[in-house]
Amino acid sequence: MQPAGPAAVVDDFADKMRAAKHVRRIRDMQEWDYEWIRLANPGKSHRELNEIANAHFARGRSIGINYGDPSVP
């Protein structure tokens, strides 16, 4: 039995990089969405804004990606 070659290591690294890029993109969009929510609700407290944002994200919505409609590709 031969040990795993470098190809397996490269594939694993590529998968990790793709996952990290995806996580960064989601975080960036959530930050953008949070800023939009904050500007759209100027009288709300920080706690209220967090509740609005968490409900927004829990529904799988992103203003920056699909204008809040999860059915849009």
N, CA, C and O atoms as a GROMACS GRO file, in nm:
protein
  292
    1MET      N    1   0.084  -0.118   0.000
    1MET     CA    2   0.000   0.000   0.000
    1MET      C    3   0.088   0.123   0.000
    1MET      O    4   0.178   0.136   0.082
    2GLN      N    5   0.060   0.214  -0.093
    2GLN     CA    6   0.140   0.336  -0.102
    2GLN      C    7   0.074   0.448  -0.023
    2GLN      O    8  -0.049   0.455  -0.015
    3PRO      N    9   0.156   0.536   0.034
    3PRO     CA   10   0.098   0.650   0.107
    3PRO      C   11   0.029   0.747   0.009
    3PRO      O   12   0.060   0.750  -0.110
    4ALA      N   13  -0.064   0.823   0.062
    4ALA     CA   14  -0.135   0.920  -0.021
    4ALA      C   15  -0.036   1.020  -0.080
    4ALA      O   16   0.052   1.070  -0.009
    5GLY      N   17  -0.050   1.046  -0.206
    5GLY     CA   18   0.041   1.137  -0.275
    5GLY      C   19   0.001   1.283  -0.256
    5GLY      O   20  -0.097   1.313  -0.187
    6PRO      N   21   0.076   1.371  -0.316
    6PRO     CA   22   0.050   1.514  -0.300
    6PRO      C   23  -0.084   1.558  -0.361
    6PRO      O   24  -0.137   1.662  -0.322
    7ALA      N   25  -0.137   1.481  -0.454
    7ALA     CA   26  -0.264   1.520  -0.516
    7ALA      C   27  -0.375   1.528  -0.412
    7ALA      O   28  -0.459   1.617  -0.419
    8ALA      N   29  -0.377   1.436  -0.318
    8ALA     CA   30  -0.480   1.438  -0.214
    8ALA      C   31  -0.464   1.561  -0.126
    8ALA      O   32  -0.563   1.622  -0.083
    9VAL      N   33  -0.340   1.598  -0.099
    9VAL     CA   34  -0.314   1.716  -0.017
    9VAL      C   35  -0.358   1.842  -0.091
    9VAL      O   36  -0.416   1.932  -0.031
   10VAL      N   37  -0.330   1.848  -0.220
   10VAL     CA   38  -0.368   1.964  -0.301
   10VAL      C   39  -0.519   1.975  -0.310
   10VAL      O   40  -0.573   2.085  -0.297
   11ASP      N   41  -0.588   1.864  -0.332
   11ASP     CA   42  -0.734   1.866  -0.339
   11ASP      C   43  -0.794   1.912  -0.207
   11ASP      O   44  -0.888   1.991  -0.205
   12ASP      N   45  -0.739   1.861  -0.097
   12ASP     CA   46  -0.787   1.899   0.035
   12ASP      C   47  -0.766   2.049   0.059
   12ASP      O   48  -0.854   2.117   0.111
   13PHE      N   49  -0.651   2.099   0.020
   13PHE     CA   50  -0.620   2.240   0.036
   13PHE      C   51  -0.714   2.325  -0.050
   13PHE      O   52  -0.762   2.429  -0.005
   14ALA      N   53  -0.739   2.283  -0.172
   14ALA     CA   54  -0.830   2.357  -0.260
   14ALA      C   55  -0.971   2.360  -0.202
   14ALA      O   56  -1.039   2.462  -0.208
   15ASP      N   57  -1.016   2.249  -0.145
   15ASP     CA   58  -1.148   2.244  -0.082
   15ASP      C   59  -1.155   2.341   0.037
   15ASP      O   60  -1.254   2.412   0.055
   16LYS      N   61  -1.049   2.343   0.117
   16LYS     CA   62  -1.045   2.434   0.231
   16LYS      C   63  -1.046   2.580   0.186
   16LYS      O   64  -1.111   2.664   0.248
   17MET      N   65  -0.973   2.610   0.080
   17MET     CA   66  -0.969   2.747   0.029
   17MET      C   67  -1.105   2.789  -0.026
   17MET      O   68  -1.148   2.902  -0.004
   18ARG      N   69  -1.173   2.698  -0.097
   18ARG     CA   70  -1.307   2.728  -0.148
   18ARG      C   71  -1.404   2.755  -0.034
   18ARG      O   72  -1.484   2.848  -0.040
   19ALA      N   73  -1.398   2.673   0.070
   19ALA     CA   74  -1.486   2.689   0.186
   19ALA      C   75  -1.458   2.821   0.256
   19ALA      O   76  -1.551   2.891   0.297
   20ALA      N   77  -1.331   2.856   0.271
   20ALA     CA   78  -1.294   2.982   0.337
   20ALA      C   79  -1.343   3.101   0.255
   20ALA      O   80  -1.391   3.199   0.311
   21LYS      N   81  -1.330   3.092   0.124
   21LYS     CA   82  -1.376   3.201   0.036
   21LYS      C   83  -1.527   3.216   0.047
   21LYS      O   84  -1.578   3.328   0.048
   22HIS      N   85  -1.599   3.105   0.053
   22HIS     CA   86  -1.744   3.108   0.066
   22HIS      C   87  -1.786   3.173   0.199
   22HIS      O   88  -1.878   3.254   0.202
   23VAL      N   89  -1.718   3.136   0.307
   23VAL     CA   90  -1.748   3.193   0.438
   23VAL      C   91  -1.721   3.343   0.438
   23VAL      O   92  -1.800   3.420   0.491
   24ARG      N   93  -1.608   3.385   0.379
   24ARG     CA   94  -1.577   3.528   0.372
   24ARG      C   95  -1.682   3.604   0.293
   24ARG      O   96  -1.722   3.714   0.331
   25ARG      N   97  -1.728   3.546   0.184
   25ARG     CA   98  -1.830   3.612   0.101
   25ARG      C   99  -1.962   3.627   0.179
   25ARG      O  100  -2.026   3.732   0.173
   26ILE      N  101  -2.000   3.522   0.250
   26ILE     CA  102  -2.123   3.530   0.330
   26ILE      C  103  -2.110   3.636   0.439
   26ILE      O  104  -2.202   3.714   0.461
   27ARG      N  105  -1.995   3.639   0.507
   27ARG     CA  106  -1.974   3.740   0.612
   27ARG      C  107  -1.977   3.881   0.554
   27ARG      O  108  -2.036   3.971   0.613
   28ASP      N  109  -1.914   3.900   0.438
   28ASP     CA  110  -1.916   4.031   0.374
   28ASP      C  111  -2.058   4.074   0.340
   28ASP      O  112  -2.095   4.190   0.361
   29MET      N  113  -2.137   3.981   0.287
   29MET     CA  114  -2.275   4.014   0.253
   29MET      C  115  -2.358   4.041   0.377
   29MET      O  116  -2.445   4.128   0.375
   30GLN      N  117  -2.333   3.968   0.485
   30GLN     CA  118  -2.406   3.992   0.609
   30GLN      C  119  -2.370   4.128   0.668
   30GLN      O  120  -2.457   4.198   0.721
   31GLU      N  121  -2.243   4.168   0.658
   31GLU     CA  122  -2.203   4.300   0.705
   31GLU      C  123  -2.271   4.408   0.622
   31GLU      O  124  -2.318   4.509   0.676
   32TRP      N  125  -2.276   4.387   0.491
   32TRP     CA  126  -2.343   4.482   0.402
   32TRP      C  127  -2.491   4.490   0.437
   32TRP      O  128  -2.546   4.600   0.446
   33ASP      N  129  -2.555   4.375   0.456
   33ASP     CA  130  -2.696   4.371   0.491
   33ASP      C  131  -2.721   4.440   0.625
   33ASP      O  132  -2.818   4.514   0.640
   34TYR      N  133  -2.633   4.416   0.722
   34TYR     CA  134  -2.651   4.478   0.854
   34TYR      C  135  -2.646   4.630   0.841
   34TYR      O  136  -2.725   4.701   0.903
   35GLU      N  137  -2.552   4.680   0.762
   35GLU     CA  138  -2.542   4.825   0.742
   35GLU      C  139  -2.668   4.879   0.676
   35GLU      O  140  -2.717   4.985   0.714
   36TRP      N  141  -2.720   4.806   0.578
   36TRP     CA  142  -2.844   4.848   0.513
   36TRP      C  143  -2.959   4.850   0.613
   36TRP      O  144  -3.037   4.945   0.614
   37ILE      N  145  -2.970   4.748   0.696
   37ILE     CA  146  -3.075   4.740   0.798
   37ILE      C  147  -3.058   4.856   0.897
   37ILE      O  148  -3.157   4.918   0.938
   38ARG      N  149  -2.935   4.884   0.936
   38ARG     CA  150  -2.908   4.993   1.030
   38ARG      C  151  -2.951   5.127   0.970
   38ARG      O  152  -3.012   5.209   1.039
   39LEU      N  153  -2.920   5.150   0.844
   39LEU     CA  154  -2.957   5.276   0.780
   39LEU      C  155  -3.108   5.286   0.755
   39LEU      O  156  -3.164   5.396   0.756
   40ALA      N  157  -3.173   5.172   0.732
   40ALA     CA  158  -3.316   5.170   0.706
   40ALA      C  159  -3.398   5.185   0.835
   40ALA      O  160  -3.517   5.214   0.829
   41ASN      N  161  -3.335   5.166   0.951
   41ASN     CA  162  -3.404   5.174   1.080
   41ASN      C  163  -3.324   5.265   1.174
   41ASN      O  164  -3.265   5.217   1.270
   42PRO      N  165  -3.322   5.395   1.146
   42PRO     CA  166  -3.234   5.484   1.224
   42PRO      C  167  -3.271   5.498   1.371
   42PRO      O  168  -3.183   5.529   1.452
   43GLY      N  169  -3.396   5.477   1.410
   43GLY     CA  170  -3.435   5.496   1.549
   43GLY      C  171  -3.422   5.374   1.636
   43GLY      O  172  -3.451   5.380   1.756
   44LYS      N  173  -3.379   5.262   1.579
   44LYS     CA  174  -3.372   5.135   1.654
   44LYS      C  175  -3.243   5.127   1.735
   44LYS      O  176  -3.139   5.181   1.697
   45SER      N  177  -3.254   5.058   1.848
   45SER     CA  178  -3.135   5.035   1.931
   45SER      C  179  -3.049   4.925   1.866
   45SER      O  180  -3.091   4.857   1.773
   46HIS      N  181  -2.930   4.911   1.919
   46HIS     CA  182  -2.838   4.809   1.868
   46HIS      C  183  -2.900   4.669   1.884
   46HIS      O  184  -2.889   4.585   1.795
   47ARG      N  185  -2.964   4.648   1.997
   47ARG     CA  186  -3.026   4.518   2.023
   47ARG      C  187  -3.139   4.491   1.924
   47ARG      O  188  -3.150   4.380   1.872
   48GLU      N  189  -3.223   4.591   1.898
   48GLU     CA  190  -3.333   4.574   1.802
   48GLU      C  191  -3.280   4.548   1.661
   48GLU      O  192  -3.334   4.466   1.587
   49LEU      N  193  -3.173   4.618   1.626
   49LEU     CA  194  -3.112   4.596   1.494
   49LEU      C  195  -3.060   4.453   1.482
   49LEU      O  196  -3.074   4.390   1.378
   50ASN      N  197  -2.999   4.403   1.589
   50ASN     CA  198  -2.948   4.265   1.587
   50ASN      C  199  -3.062   4.165   1.571
   50ASN      O  200  -3.048   4.067   1.498
   51GLU      N  201  -3.174   4.190   1.637
   51GLU     CA  202  -3.289   4.100   1.625
   51GLU      C  203  -3.343   4.101   1.482
   51GLU      O  204  -3.376   3.996   1.427
   52ILE      N  205  -3.353   4.219   1.423
   52ILE     CA  206  -3.400   4.230   1.284
   52ILE      C  207  -3.303   4.157   1.190
   52ILE      O  208  -3.345   4.081   1.104
   53ALA      N  209  -3.174   4.182   1.210
   53ALA     CA  210  -3.074   4.120   1.123
   53ALA      C  211  -3.073   3.968   1.139
   53ALA      O  212  -3.065   3.896   1.040
   54ASN      N  213  -3.082   3.918   1.262
   54ASN     CA  214  -3.082   3.773   1.284
   54ASN      C  215  -3.203   3.707   1.220
   54ASN      O  216  -3.192   3.599   1.162
   55ALA      N  217  -3.320   3.772   1.230
   55ALA     CA  218  -3.440   3.717   1.165
   55ALA      C  219  -3.423   3.719   1.013
   55ALA      O  220  -3.464   3.626   0.944
   56HIS      N  221  -3.363   3.824   0.963
   56HIS     CA  222  -3.337   3.838   0.820
   56HIS      C  223  -3.245   3.725   0.770
   56HIS      O  224  -3.273   3.662   0.669
   57PHE      N  225  -3.136   3.702   0.842
   57PHE     CA  226  -3.040   3.599   0.802
   57PHE      C  227  -3.097   3.459   0.821
   57PHE      O  228  -3.066   3.368   0.743
   58ALA      N  229  -3.180   3.439   0.924
   58ALA     CA  230  -3.238   3.307   0.951
   58ALA      C  231  -3.330   3.263   0.837
   58ALA      O  232  -3.347   3.144   0.813
   59ARG      N  233  -3.388   3.359   0.768
   59ARG     CA  234  -3.474   3.326   0.654
   59ARG      C  235  -3.392   3.300   0.528
   59ARG      O  236  -3.448   3.272   0.422
   60GLY      N  237  -3.260   3.308   0.538
   60GLY     CA  238  -3.174   3.281   0.423
   60GLY      C  239  -3.174   3.393   0.323
   60GLY      O  240  -3.154   3.371   0.204
   61ARG      N  241  -3.196   3.514   0.371
   61ARG     CA  242  -3.205   3.627   0.281
   61ARG      C  243  -3.081   3.712   0.286
   61ARG      O  244  -3.012   3.719   0.388
   62SER      N  245  -3.054   3.776   0.173
   62SER     CA  246  -2.945   3.871   0.166
   62SER      C  247  -2.984   3.981   0.070
   62SER      O  248  -3.015   3.955  -0.046
   63ILE      N  249  -2.984   4.102   0.118
   63ILE     CA  250  -3.020   4.216   0.035
   63ILE      C  251  -2.919   4.231  -0.078
   63ILE      O  252  -2.957   4.260  -0.191
   64GLY      N  253  -2.792   4.210  -0.048
   64GLY     CA  254  -2.688   4.230  -0.148
   64GLY      C  255  -2.686   4.124  -0.256
   64GLY      O  256  -2.639   4.151  -0.367
   65ILE      N  257  -2.734   4.003  -0.228
   65ILE     CA  258  -2.728   3.896  -0.327
   65ILE      C  259  -2.857   3.885  -0.405
   65ILE      O  260  -2.855   3.881  -0.528
   66ASN      N  261  -2.970   3.881  -0.336
   66ASN     CA  262  -3.096   3.855  -0.406
   66ASN      C  263  -3.208   3.947  -0.361
   66ASN      O  264  -3.326   3.914  -0.374
   67TYR      N  265  -3.172   4.063  -0.308
   67TYR     CA  266  -3.270   4.163  -0.265
   67TYR      C  267  -3.371   4.106  -0.166
   67TYR      O  268  -3.487   4.148  -0.166
   68GLY      N  269  -3.329   4.013  -0.084
   68GLY     CA  270  -3.415   3.959   0.019
   68GLY      C  271  -3.506   3.846  -0.024
   68GLY      O  272  -3.585   3.797   0.057
   69ASP      N  273  -3.499   3.804  -0.148
   69ASP     CA  274  -3.587   3.697  -0.197
   69ASP      C  275  -3.506   3.570  -0.216
   69ASP      O  276  -3.430   3.560  -0.312
   70PRO      N  277  -3.521   3.470  -0.126
   70PRO     CA  278  -3.441   3.348  -0.136
   70PRO      C  279  -3.478   3.262  -0.258
   70PRO      O  280  -3.403   3.170  -0.291
   71SER      N  281  -3.590   3.289  -0.324
   71SER     CA  282  -3.628   3.209  -0.441
   71SER      C  283  -3.556   3.254  -0.568
   71SER      O  284  -3.554   3.182  -0.668
   72VAL      N  285  -3.496   3.374  -0.563
   72VAL     CA  286  -3.424   3.426  -0.680
   72VAL      C  287  -3.285   3.364  -0.680
   72VAL      O  288  -3.217   3.365  -0.578
   73PRO      N  289  -3.242   3.310  -0.794
   73PRO     CA  290  -3.108   3.247  -0.798
   73PRO      C  291  -2.996   3.347  -0.784
   73PRO      O  292  -2.879   3.309  -0.786
   0.00000   0.00000   0.00000
